[in-house]
Every structure is written in structure tokens, then in C-alpha cells.
Amino acid sequence: MKKSELTSFVKEEIISALTYDEYKELFSKRGVEVKEQLGVSRKKLSDFYLSVGGRDFAAAIMDIADENVLDSLVAALNFREKDGTSYYGPMGEQEEKISDDDVKNQEEYNKELEKTVKLQKQLGEDEEPSDKEIKKNKGLAKMKEELALLQKEMKSLVRDYKKAEGEEKQNILKKLKDMTERKKELDKKLG
């Protein structure tokens, strides 16, 4: 999956993770009709998270360019701060407290995540193969197929050679020598 497709997918999934009222409000501003299908998006996000893992999931979220979508996501997750302590999730009597160690670990994780994204961009992992590379790979596949067919034909000729006599045997031997040359060429090209 290309990076742009991944980003688009995550963007759509995050929008669909909003509560129905937030979702309806966001899309009504854009003039889009809202359909009530609660739970479907949560499943899609969960499946996506399980298929790509936490780091790629977080990277995809960080690549979302639309700040309104990110603001909606933060609001949907209910991030807040009280008395110098960060909280997230639904408010209740038992707030989930984030410790200083959690914050420190998350900051380190974010730094590593940024390094990973930079390295991926440097390595060009999200780039599609060029036409030249595709043609080269197709050429290699054709050579492998030709080699397999050649070997099969050579085995058949060897059986015929064992049964043949006289001039027919010499003709088969000549064919086998020519085929052996071609086989060596293909082996050399295929590395």
C-alpha cells in the first residue's frame, strides 16, 4: 500500500471513529449526507491497527494533513489536563492518570517514530517501482521460464538420445550442445 493510500485510508477511518454527532456535524459542514452505521468504522480501525501494527498506525495518523480531522480525533479521544496531570478517554470518577514515566516513554517513542518516518522517506520505501524496474523484473521472469522449459526439453532429449542410434543420435547430441550453451547464458544472466 502506498503512503498516500495509507494516509487516505487512516484519515477516512479516523473520521469514521468519531461519535455519530461529531461525525454528522463534521460532514454536514461539508455538505455530505451522513448514514448511521455505528460500529463499522470501529471494526475497520481495529482491523487496520492489527494488520499494520501500532507504529505504522501512529505514523499514518501523524501524516494526516487535515488539522480539523486531527482536532476531531483529539476531541473524540477526550484528551484533557487537570491539575498538571494528563488524561484521556471518557471522564468518570476514576480518571486514568498518566504518570511522568508514561509521558517520558511516550516522548521517547514519538522521537523514535519520527526517526523511523524520516528513514523510510530516505530509503524510499513508499515509492512504487519504476517502469524500468518492472520491465527488468518481467525480463527476469521470462528468462526463468525459458530456462525451466529448456531444462525440461533437454531432459526429454537425453531420454531420446539413449534410445537413438547413428545419425539421429548425432543430431540429438548437436541439439543438446546448442541447448547447453543457451542454458549457460541464461544461468549467467540470472546470476
Residue pairs with C-beta under 8 A, 6 or more apart in sequence:
1 9
2 126
2 128
3 63
3 126
6 52
6 56
6 60
6 63
7 60
7 63
7 64
7 65
9 48
9 60
10 48
10 57
10 60
10 61
10 63
10 64
11 64
11 66
11 69
13 41
13 44
13 45
13 48
14 45
14 61
14 64
14 69
14 72
14 73
15 23
15 26
15 69
15 72
16 23
16 40
16 41
16 44
16 45
17 41
17 42
17 45
17 73
17 76
18 26
18 72
18 73
18 76
19 76
20 34
20 36
20 38
22 72
22 75
22 76
23 34
24 34
26 68
26 72
27 33
27 34
28 34
48 57
49 57
52 60
55 113
55 116
58 113
59 113
59 116
59 117
61 70
61 73
62 113
62 117
63 117
64 70
77 88
77 89
78 87
78 88
78 89
78 90
78 91
79 86
79 87
79 88
80 86
80 87
80 88
80 91
81 87
82 95
85 97
85 98
86 98
86 103
87 95
87 96
87 97
87 98
88 96
88 98
89 96
120 126
129 137
140 190
143 186
143 189
143 190
144 190
146 186
147 183
147 186
147 187
147 190
150 179
150 182
150 183
150 186
151 183
153 179
154 176
154 179
154 180
154 183
157 172
157 175
157 176
157 179
158 176
160 172
161 169
161 172
161 173
161 176
164 172
